[in-house]
């Protein structure tokens, strides 16, 4: 009989999975960022989090991420006992070192079969069900229900082959628990390492070092937008600790356990705080707070240590001020040729420098007179400025123009500009767009669509909207709402377009989630209208308005912008007639929508009439969507938009 392991029960429908994953993303991120630090007093008892969800995890998934040293052991070598299997506490997540036995589902003597739930185990992430893989009989329960902090590898259960063998294990004592129990021991010194770095030789009371969590899959660093707690504050599960600006939006970081804030290691406004950096320390007792006055949570950066040890560089002497301005060109015999070695000044101590050198000096705040000229006729060149920066010979930015001048005049090419620092969101947008254009083979299909019937139906439906006492209509449909609905129906008709290119396959989605491009102060973001093919026009309209408002305020939650199977970008409101958009990977297509324009076209009676037309351009990933497939999609889209009543059927 082989060992029992953990197996996942199949998750039911996509909607259930999506809802669970989305609603628990913040909790998972916060839990993943929590790092327990322990002192010589030993680890503290883990507290239960009421909001943890009960999941079951696939053995195949676990085997791909968990170390083999935590495999379940068997006790077949114990000759004094009948054949049996020793089940040890498994590592149910990469960061798990201990677990809590929540509930046992069987008692001694009960028979278990493959798929039966043995017990629920609380990990550092969630509560997970442990299932049987083979037949057997519970012979001994070595860890009582409710036991906290059971080390990974410690024997938990004995399963015998025969019910008649159960009695033989009445007085069973595990012999392999010592080594297993010692497995997580190295975690304590590792967790306390930052504190030791802050104050060598000092130990700290029991505490939790809270690290910057990864609040989105692409997040590597975050900005501290606001801090909601201060040292001495008591916090409970669900309390807001900080607002963190990620690469997508500003999100609240909530507490998962009770505690008292001992020290906050970051300040409001701090930029680029790396994921995993300790930002907050929590303790159980307020009396322990003073012990953390010198706690820093991280080792000094090597660069900072080197800078502290470096000897000061003597400041270069500034030249005497020139009484009168001098010509910009050097006199023929007034300077030594290049290579002379010593700095040479022109008449009146005017420093001659190339335009690039002046620009570099101006930006870096380097005094031109502090640079050793190596250019022709003693001129300061760009490499001289770089050398001066490296040597530390810097001066005020106002000295760049020379002793006799007032600096470069405004408007000089290459010197008159303003630099705007990249935001986290802008850097991520730049990275993803570059990856898309360089790795996805784009091609483009354009089509003109008559919008006469669409505009008439929109006007009719908006006129029928009920109004409240203030005269505000219950809804107001936009042209974009019709386009979202028509695109979703066309995607349902053409599943080849509703797909993604994966490493070994093309993934076709059985649901339609439409990403809608929204301009926000921090950059472009694409909130998602989920299951757009199943929603009515008013529901789509209200959802888009709500998501757009959140996007502009930076309050979108991760599940509201991560994912999507198709994107729409509409610049028609700006009067743009047509454009080609960049695909949003891993999606295969994005639809670019231009403005409606009036054209004179032939009428059926042989005369001419004015009609409203819009041009749409579909950007396609040629790996997943062939030209004929993309063209068929546009034909279906045109049919829905030209005859919008068909969308209501």
VENFEN-V999610 format. One line per field, one symbol per residue. ss: DSSP state (H for helix, E for strand, L for the rest). burial: I if it has 16 or more other C-alpha atoms within 10 Angstrom, else O. A space follows every 10 residues. Layout:
ss->???
burial->???
This chain:
ss->LLLLLLLLLL LLLHHHHHHH HHHLHHHHHH HHLEEEELLL LLLLLLLLLL LLLEELLLHH HHHHHLLHHH LLLLLLLLLL LLLEEEEELL LLLLLLLEEE EEEELLLLLL EELLLLEEEE EELLLLEEEE ELLLLEEEEE ELLLLLLLLE ELLLEEEEEE LLHHHHHHHL LLLLLLHHHH HHHHHHHHHH HHHHHHHHLL LLLLLLEEEE ELLLLLLLLL EEEEEEELLL LLLEELLLLE EEEEELLLLE EEEELLLLEE EEEELLLLLL LLEELLLEEE EEELLHHHHH HHLLLLLLLL LHHHHHHHHL LLLLLLLLLL LLLLLLLLLL LLLLLLLLLL LLLLLLHHHL LLELHHHHHH HHHHLLLHHH LLLLLHHHLE LHHHHHHHHH HLLLLLHHHL LLLLLLLLLL LLLLLLLLLL LLLHHHHHHH HHHHHHHHHL LEEEEEEEEE LHHHHHHHHH HHHLLLELLL LLELLLLLHH HHHHHHHHHH HHHLLLLLEE ELLLLEEELL LLLEEEEEEE LLEEEEEEEL LHHHLLHHHH HHHHHHHHHH HHHLLLLHHH LLLLLEEEEE LHHHLLLLLL LLLLLLELEE EEEEEEEEEE EELLLLLEEE EEEEEEEEEE ELLLLLHHHH HHHHHHHHHH HHLHHHHHL
burial->OOIIIIIIOO OOOOOOOOOO OIOOIIIIII IIIIIIIIIO OOOOOIOIIO OIOOIIIOOO OIOOOIOOOI IIIIIOOOOO OIIIIIIIII IIIOOIIIII IIIIOIOIIO IIOOIIIIII IIIIIIIIII IIIIIIIIII IIIOIOOIII IIIIIIIIII IIIOIIOOIO OOOOOOIOOI IOIOOOOIOO IIIIIIIIIO OOIIIIIIII IIIIIIOOII IIIIIIIOIO IIOIIOOOII IIIIIIIIII IIIIIIIIII IIIIOIOOOO IOIIIIIIII IIIIIIOIIO OIOOIIIIOO OOOOOOOOOO OOOOOOOOOO OOOOOOOOOI OOOOIIOIOO OOIIIIOIII IIIOIIIIII IIOIIIIIII IIIIIOIIII IIIIIIOIIO OIIIIOIIII IIIIIOOIOO OOOOIOOOOO OOIIIOOIIO OOOOOIOOOI OIIIOIOOII IIIIIOOIOO OOOOOOOOOO OOOOIIIOII IIIIIIIIII IIOIIIIIII IOOOOOOOIO IIIIIIIIOO OIIIIIIIII IIIOOOIIOI IIIIOOIIOI IIOIIIIIII IIIIIIIIII OIOOOOIIII IIIIIIIIII IIIIIIIOOO OOOOOOOOOO IIIIIIIIII IIOIIOOOII IOIIOIIIII IIIIOOIOO
